[in-house]
């Protein structure tokens, strides 16, 4: 059997998560950010899931996702009902998880070619 390395057809890959930040490609981000397979938006406003407002979700929704992944730091913390509703009322799925799980999930969905947008609260 011959094994072949296939490079992904997207630009951004999550390579690691620690208490100090999230490793995107070769750059460690220590402030909240938004990520698609082809776009990185740094310095997203929220600093915690409690700080996250429905208006903050507009930056993610503007990227026309089918699914939003919300990484809430070192532990899974659900945001307000208004934040959840900002996606669900538009028919867009939202999954909330800790940053490590969100990174793994993002990579799998990006590899599958899914239209996913992730918001990471760091």
Buried (B, 14 or more C-beta within 10 A) or exposed (E): EEEEEEEEEBBBBBBEBEEEBBBBEEEBBEBBBBBBBEEBBEEBEBEEBEEBBBEBBEBBBEBEBEBBBBBBBEEBBEBEEEBBEBBEEEEBEBBBBBBBBBBEBBBEBBBEEEBBBBBBBB
